[in-house]
Each structure stands twice: as structure tokens, then as C-alpha cells.
């Protein structure tokens, strides 16, 4: 569970497979731009591919790379969904 200095991160589908887990709590002492956080995640797990293709939701609302992730937030990471 997130506290004032952590975030809860949820991984879905292929992202979860690449990360090897579906959920984790990560330290976050100060707000960070979502794009910077995604870049760091992709650097941590290169199998995710370019971070620009990843999507995220902050506190259950879709968010873009310019959004801000704050300590205590819940962040969900997933790949774009296509239909057909």
C-alpha cells in the first residue's frame, strides 16, 4: 500500500510478463513527470521496449506523459489496446 513516500504500481498483460510481477510498491519522495518515470521504468526493464508506447493511469484515470505522479498515487502501466 502506498504511503506518503511511495507509489503503488500495477502492471497489466505483457507489461506484467516482462516485469515478472503484477504489483509493487516503489519509493517516490517527490512528484515526477509521468514520461520521466516511464523512461526510468523502461531503462529498468529493456524488454518493455520504448517507453513512449506504454500507457498509464494515475489513480484510475488515463494520463499522458506530461501528467504528474505524486507520492501516494496508484499508477497502472499497460500497453495500447487494439481491437479488430
N, C-alpha and C positions, 0 to 999 in steps of 0.2 A: 504494500500500500504506500502511495506517495506521501511524503511529508513536505515540509517547507524547504527542504534542500534536495529533494529527489523528484523524479517523474516516473510514472508507471508507463511502460511501453508494451503495446500489444502488437504482435506480428501475425499476419494472415497469409494463407496459401503458400505460394512459392517463397515469399519473404521468410516465413516461419521455417520452411525447409532449409533454406540457405543459412539462417541464423542458428538452427538447431534447437530452437525453443520458441514457445508461443507468447511468453510474457517474461518481462524482467523489470526490476526497479533499478534506475540508473541515477547517479548523482547529478545534480544540476544546481549550482549555487547562485546563478544569476540568469536572467532572461537571455534567450538566444534566438536569432533569426532561424526560422524553420529550415531554410535552404542550407544554412551553415551546419545545422545539426544533421540534416540528411547527408551532406557531404562527408561529415565525420563518420556517420554510420556506414556509408559505402566504403570508406577507407578502412574501416574495421573489418568489413566483410566484402572483399572484392567480388565475390560470386554474385552479389546483388546487381552488379553492372552499374551503369551511370546513375548517379543519384537523381538526375533530372527526370528520369522516367518513373520514379517512385511517387506515390501519392500518400497523403497523410490526413488524419483528422485529429484535431485538438479538442479534447473534452466533447467528443462525439459530434463535432461539426467539421465538415470538409474545410481544409485550409490550404492555402498556397504557400509557395516558398518564401514569400515576404511576411508571412504571419510570424507571430512571436510565441515561442514556447517558454512558459514560466515555471519556476519551481512549484510543485504540487499538481501540475497538469497531468492528464492522461493523454498519451499520444499513440495513435494507431497507425501502423505502416502497412501499406498494401500496394499491389501492382495495379495498373489500369485494368479496368474490367471491359471486356469487349463482348458484344452479343452477335448473334448471327442466325 
